[in-house]
Amino acid sequence: MTPEERAEFYRRRRQKNWAVLGALLALVVLFFFISAARVLRG
């Protein structure tokens, strides 16, 4: 594996990790708002 290929591999892995982090944060926010709505509704 050449240094350029290795750099591209790590760059793609970083992008994928950020995408997964974004999806998880979106789920956390969604669950928070659902829970808050249920508590406020009674």
Secondary structure, DSSP 4 states (H G I P E B T S, - for coil): --HHHHHHHHHHHHHHHHHHHHHHHHHHHHHHHHHHHHHHH-
